């Protein structure tokens, strides 16, 4: 999901339904074994559609460019895997949720839209 497509979706939701809530949050994506936090961003849009309350979430995080495996041949030692993240490149994904009758957000999958 690139920024222009996300912008188009937000614009369409605002034009057709009006936006009830729009929020940006910084989130922790991962933590290395040394304690370094890898942060990303979550953008949330909520609106009332004819099928009910809808939430769109766009998560942007650094791109994984490598894996580092830290191990030892000693007995009893533990192995850790650290992901190496890019400082310049990011990846984005979008999730879609619908509020059910109990007030919980249920994820809408593409195959659910055909029903």
C-alpha positions in Angstrom: 0.0 0.0 0.0 1.6 3.2 -1.1 0.8 6.7 0.2 -1.1 7.9 -2.8 -3.5 4.8 -2.7 -4.0 5.3 1.0 -4.7 8.9 0.4 -7.3 8.0 -2.2 -9.0 5.6 0.2 -9.1 8.2 2.9 -10.5 10.8 0.5 -13.2 8.3 -0.7 -14.2 7.4 2.8 -14.5 11.0 3.8 -16.5 12.0 0.7 -19.0 9.1 0.9 -19.4 8.5 4.6 -17.5 11.2 6.6 -14.7 10.3 9.0 -15.6 9.7 12.6 -12.0 9.3 13.9 -8.6 9.8 12.4 -5.5 9.0 14.4 -1.7 8.4 14.0 0.2 6.4 16.5 3.8 5.4 16.9 4.1 1.6 17.5 6.9 -0.8 18.5 7.4 -3.3 15.7 10.2 -5.4 17.2 12.9 -5.4 19.8 16.4 -6.7 19.3 18.0 -9.0 21.9 20.1 -5.9 22.9 16.9 -4.0 23.8 16.8 -1.7 20.8 13.2 -0.9 19.9 12.2 -0.8 16.2 9.3 1.6 15.7 6.7 2.0 13.0 3.6 4.1 12.5 -0.1 3.1 12.5 -2.7 5.4 10.9 -6.3 4.7 11.8 -9.5 5.9 10.1 -13.0 5.0 11.4 -16.2 5.7 9.6 -19.9 4.6 9.5 -20.7 2.7 6.3 -24.0 1.1 5.2 -22.6 -2.3 6.5 -21.7 -0.9 9.9 -18.7 0.8 11.6 -15.5 0.3 9.6 -11.9 0.8 10.7 -9.0 1.1 8.2 -5.5 0.7 9.5 -2.3 1.4 7.6 0.9 0.1 9.3 4.2 1.5 8.0 7.4 -0.1 9.3 11.1 -0.3 8.2 11.9 -2.9 5.6 13.7 -6.1 6.7 16.9 -6.4 4.7 18.7 -9.2 6.5 18.7 -11.7 9.4 21.5 -12.1 11.8 21.7 -15.4 13.7 23.7 -15.2 17.0 24.6 -18.7 18.3 27.4 -20.5 20.1 28.5 -24.1 20.1 28.7 -24.3 23.8 26.2 -26.5 25.7 23.3 -24.6 27.1 23.8 -21.4 25.1 20.8 -19.9 23.4 20.4 -18.8 19.8 18.9 -15.5 18.9 17.8 -14.2 15.5 18.0 -10.4 15.0 16.3 -8.8 12.0 18.2 -6.0 10.3 16.0 -3.1 9.3 16.6 -0.5 6.6 17.1 3.1 7.7 15.6 4.5 4.5 13.1 2.0 3.1 9.7 1.2 4.5 6.9 -1.2 3.8 3.2 -0.5 4.4 0.2 -2.8 4.8 -3.5 -2.2 5.3 -6.0 -4.0 7.5 -9.8 -3.6 7.4 -12.0 -4.2 10.4 -15.8 -4.1 11.1 -17.3 -3.7 14.5 -19.6 -6.6 15.4 -22.7 -6.6 17.6 -20.6 -7.2 20.8 -18.5 -4.1 20.1 -15.3 -6.0 19.1 -13.4 -5.3 15.9 -13.3 -8.3 13.5 -10.9 -8.3 10.6 -12.5 -8.3 7.1 -10.6 -10.6 4.8 -10.8 -10.2 1.0 -12.6 -13.5 0.7 -15.3 -12.3 3.1 -16.2 -9.4 0.7 -17.6 -11.8 -1.9 -20.4 -13.0 0.5 
